[in-house]
Amino acid sequence: MVPFQCNCSKLSSSSNFRSVALAAAAYTVLVDLFPGCAPAFKVRYETSQAIRDASRLGRKALANGIYVGQEVARRVLKLRHLDCSNQLGSQGGFGNYSDYTLYTSMNLPSVNVFANRWQPLRLPLGGDYGAWDDQVFVTSHWGLVRPFSPLNSEAKTPGSTRLALQRPSDSELALLNQQMIAYSANLTDGQKMEIEFWGGPNEPAHTLPAIWTLFAENIAIKQSHTLKQDVVMFLYLSNALHDAAIAAWDMKRALDSARPITSIRTLLKNQPIVAWGGPFKGTLAIFGQDFVPYAASDSLTPSSPEFVSDHAAFSSAAVEVLQYVTRSNRLGLSFTFRPGSSRVEPGRVPAKTTILSYKTLADALDAATQSQVRGGFQYPFSIQAGLTSGQLVASRVIDLANNYINGTATY
């Protein structure tokens, strides 16, 4: 990536100039990514503190700041429009960010032939009685996206090496499935709310990268970050999350492994088990083919293969960055849920006010990953692999970002 260069000798070096340049860059990128929200972004941008403060420098200084921000943003966007994410839909597929690689699942929603391979589920459409929709491997091409940093072989395993990654044996998988069923049967209200908080498949309002970004904002406020400190921290964090997604989706596509719901329903078909029976049903004696993770009926499990855990990869990468930036493990956040505020079992769960507290980043990392196991979405071995992948990706991002910051990067 070639950095933006201009003759800045006559441009203001004040914090107001830098703020307006950053605001212009952010606005330009946001409008490109979310064009439907452009009017709302325009209002926020034009009334922002950065623009108001920069106006005091005069029209020329304000225009220069906007120009620098917009030009940098345009150059980044030009690069990213060709990064194989298919943002514009120009590489094929059926729209923005659509898969152009013609991925096809080895199993059909109605027929499972390969028990250890991912199976898209046929799920009811909320609000439409009798209407159904089949899952699609979301952004199945994402392993091809251009990363910020070079990913080493432990984080993204190229070629045939990916397929040699050890799968659990049949006996190990049987034990893991029993463990998942036991978690399901004994879910507490606190664990249910933790599963929902950390973004089970039924949570459209926020993604896991968004949660960690909000945590970073909270840290910045608590530590009274300067503008430069914020820019550096989010340079590390956003690119670590970006590369963690690429590494995780590369392995998901390569191994195409079954989610616990498919494995349990297939391998324990017609066998009695005791597990959570679905919203408002509690723990029941059911058959294996009726097993459901802790989620709403129209979004039972994420729309991607199981291995590797993206929750673990995102969370591990974020924690690696935040610990590096702050030189601390402290977080100090808590979240309160009113009785009946569950989205999966509204009006009933939790039975009483529930508080989730995370004193440290390590506490939050453990909660994010374990919520996926308890919820019935991921196996522990997938979590562990995701933790390793995320940590390695983040370390590479930090090294390269430091080279950019220090002016020692080669282009």
N, C-alpha and C positions, 0 to 999 in steps of 0.2 A: 504494500500500500504506500503510495507516494504522498508524503505530507503536504498540506497546503502551504504554499510559499507566497509571500507578497512583500513589498517594500513597506514595512511598518514603521519606519523611522519617524514619520510625521504623524503617526496615529497616537492617540492618547493611551497611556499605560495605566490609567486610573482604574480603580475597582469598578466604577460605574461603567466604563467602556467595556471591560471584560464581562460584566453582568449582562449588558445589552447584547453583546455578541453571543453569549451562551443562550440567552432567551430567544434570539432570532434563530439560532441553530436548532434549538429544541422545537420551536414552533414549526419550522420548515420540515423537520423530520416527522413530527406528529401528524401534520396535514397529509404528508405522503403516505404514511402508514394507515391512518384512519380518516380518509377523506370525508366520510359521512359526518364526522364530528368537527369539520373545519369551521363552521360558524361559531361554535362554542369556544374552540381554541383561539379564534381571532379575538373574541371579546376578552378572554383571559390574558392574551398576549399584549394587546393594546393598552390594557388597564393595569398591567403588572408593575410592581415596584421598580423593576429594572428599567423599564421604559420611562417611567416617571422620573427616576433619578438621573438617567442619562440625558433627558431633555434639558436639564440645567446646564449641560456642557455646550449647548448650542446645536443648531440643526446639522452642521457639518460633522461634528463629532458623533452625533446620534446616527447619521446616515452611514458613517464609516464603520461604526460598530455593527449595525445591521448588515452591511455588506459583507464584512468578514464572517459573521455567523452564518449568513445564508450561503456564502460560497463554500465554506467548509462543509456545511450540511449537504449541499448539492453534490459535492465530490464523493462524500461517503455514500450517498444514495445511489449515485451512478455505479459505484462499485458493487453495492449490495443488490441492485437490480439484476446483476449478472452473477450472483453468488450461488446459483442452483437451488435457491429456496422457492423459486417460481412465484415471487410476490406478485408479479403483474400477469401471471397466467400465460406468458409468452412462450414457455417451453413445452406447452401441451397440457394435457389434462382437462379439467372442467372448471376453470376459474382460478382466482388468486390462491396461491400456495397449494394448489392441487398436485396430486402425485402424477408425474409424467413417465414413471418407470413401469407402469402396468403390473403392479403387485397384485397377486391373486392368492387368497388363502387356500391352504391345502384342505381345509375343512369347510363345509357349507354350514350356514346357521341351523339347518334342519338335520344335517347328517355329520356325525363325527367319525371319521375313518382313522385318524391318527391322534391318539389320546395325548401325546406329548407335544402336539403342535397347536398353535393358536387357532381358536375358533371364534369367528364373529358371532355375537348373540343376536337373536331376534327379540326385540324389546317393544313393549307397548308404548305408544305415543301418549304422553300425558294429555288428558282433556278430550281425546278422541276415542270413544268407546269402540273397541274392536279393530282399531288401526294399529299397525305394527311397522317397525322400521328395523332394517338390518344394520348392524355395526359395520364400519369401514375403518381399517387401520389408518388412524389419523396421521397425516403428513408422513407416509411411509418412506418417502424419499429423503427424509431429513438428514440421514447419515452422509449424504453427498454435499451438504451445504458447506461453503467455504468457512473454515474456522478463523478465529482471531489469531490463535497460536498453533504451532505445529503440535499435533497430539502424538504422544509416544505410544509404543505398541501395547503397553499395559492399559492405556486409557481407551484406545481405539485399535482393535486388532484387525489388521488388513488381510485380505485374501483368504486363502484356505485355512489359515491359522485360526480364524474366528470360529470355524466349525469344529475345531478340535477342543474347544473349551469343554471341560468336564461337566456332564449332566449328572444329576443324582441318579443312583441306581433305583431299580423298581422298589426294593425294600426300603431304601432311604426315603423315596417319595411317599410310600405308604405311611411311614412314620410322620412325615411332615404334614400329610393330609389329616391325620388324626390330631395333630397339634393344632391345625387350623380349626378343626371342628370343635375342639375343646375350648379354644379362645372364643369362638362364636357362641357356645352354650353359656359362657360365664361373663358376658359383657356387662360391665357396670355402667351407670349413667355417665360417670366421668369419662370412661373410655369411649363411650358413644360420642360424646361431645368433642373429644379430642380427635376422633376419626373425622367428624364433620369439619372441625376447625381447620385441620391440615389439608383440606381439599380432597375429599372423596370424590368419586365420579359424579355425584349429584350436586356438586358445588360449582355453579357457573359464574358466581360473582367474583371470585378471585382465583388466581393460579398460584402454585407454590413459588415460582420466581417472584410474583408480586408480593407474597407474604414476606419473603426474605428482604425484598427491597424496602418494604415498610419498616421492617426491623432496623435496617441500615439508616433510614431516615430518623428513626427514634434515637439511635446511637449518636447520629450527627447533632441532633438538637441537645441531647444531654451533655455532650462534650463540647458544645459551642464551637463547632467546626467553622473554619474560615471557608471562603469560596474555593480556594485552591484545595483544601483538604477534602471538600465534598467532591470536586471534580475528579481527584485522584481515586478516592474510594469507589465512586460509581464507575470509573473506568475499569478498575479491577473487577468489581462485582458484576456489572452487566456482561462483560466479556467472558467471565468465568461461567456464568449461567448459560450464556449462548453456546459456549463450547461443550459444556456438560450435556446439553440437549443433543448436540451432534454426536458425541461419543455414545450416549445412551441409545439413541435411535439407530445408530449403526449396528449395535449389538442386537437390538430388538429385531431388526430386519434380518440379520444374519442367522440368528438362532430360532426365531419364529416360535417361541415356546408358549405352551398352554398356561393360561391363568388358572389359579386354584379352583375356580368355579367349574371350569371344563374338566379338569383332572378329577375332582371329587365326584362330579355328576357321572362321569364316564366309568371310572374305576370302581366306584362304590354303588353303582346302579342296583336298585332293588335290595340294597343292604340297609338295615335300620341304623340310624344315627340319631344323636340328640344335639340339636343346634338351634340357633336363633331362626325362627320360622318366617320372618318378614315383618314389615311395619305393623305394630300393634298386636302381634301374635305372641311375642315372648319366646321363651325356649320351649321347643316341642320335640317329640319323637317323630321323626320324618324318615323318608328314604333318601339315599345318597343323591338321586337325580333331582331332588327338590332343594338341595343346598343353595343358599343365597348369601352373598356377602352382606355386610351392614351398609345398605344403600337403598334408595328408593327403587321401586320396581321398574321404572323407565330408564334407569342408568345403573345397572347392577355392577358393572366393572368397567375399568378404563378401556378405551378403544385402541389398544395396542398390545402386542405380545408382552409376556411377563418379564423375561430377562433381557435387560438388566433393569433394576429399579430406578426409574427416573426420579422418584421422590428422594431416594438416597443420594443419587448423583447431584441433583440440584442442591440439596441441603448440605452435603459435605463440601461442595465447592464454595457455597456461600459462607459457611463457618470458617473454612480455611482462609478466605479473604478477610473476613471481619476480624478474626483473631490476629491476622498479620497487620492490619491497619491500626487496630486499637491496642495491640500488644496486651490484650486482656481477654479473658473468657467471660467477662461479666455481661449480662443482658438486662435482667431486672424488669421483666414485663409480666403482666397478668391480665387475664381476660375473664369477664364475668358473664355468665349465661343465666337468664331468668328461667324460672320454672316453665316448662312447656315450649321452650324456644327452639327445639330441635326441628330441622327441616325434614328429617326422615320420619320421625314420630311426633309431629307437632301436637301440642296440647298435653302430651304425656311425659315426654322426656326433655330435660331432666325433671325429676319429681320435686327437687328443691334447688335453690340457687347453687350453681356450680362454678367454681373458680379454677381456671388453669393457670398455673404459675410457672415461670421459667426464669430462675435466678441466673442461669448461665447459658451461654450459647450451646454448650454440650447438652444441657437439659433439653433445649429446644430441638437439637439434632436427634436426640434419642426419641423424643415424642413424635417428631415428624415421621421417622422411619418405622417405629413400632406401631404407630396407628395403621400403617398399611398391612402389617402382619395380623394384628388383632381384627382389622376390618375384613380380612379374607381376600385381599387384593394381591399380595406379594408373599413369596417364600423368603425365609431368613437368608438363604444362600444368595438370593438375588439382591437383598438389601446389602449384604456384606460386599458383594462385587460392585454395587453402585457407590458405596462409600469410598472404596479404593479408587474407582474411576474418577469421581468428583474431586477427590483430593489431588490426584495427579494432574488433572486438567487445570485446576486452580493454580497449582504451583508453576505450571508452564505459562499461564496467563500473567501471573505476577512478574515472572522473569522478563517476558517480552514487554509488558507495560512499563517496567522500570527502565528498560532500554530506550523506549520512546521518551519517557520523562527526562532521562539523563542525556538524551541526544546521541546515544550510541547505537541506535538501531540501524541495521543495514536494510536497504530497500531494493 
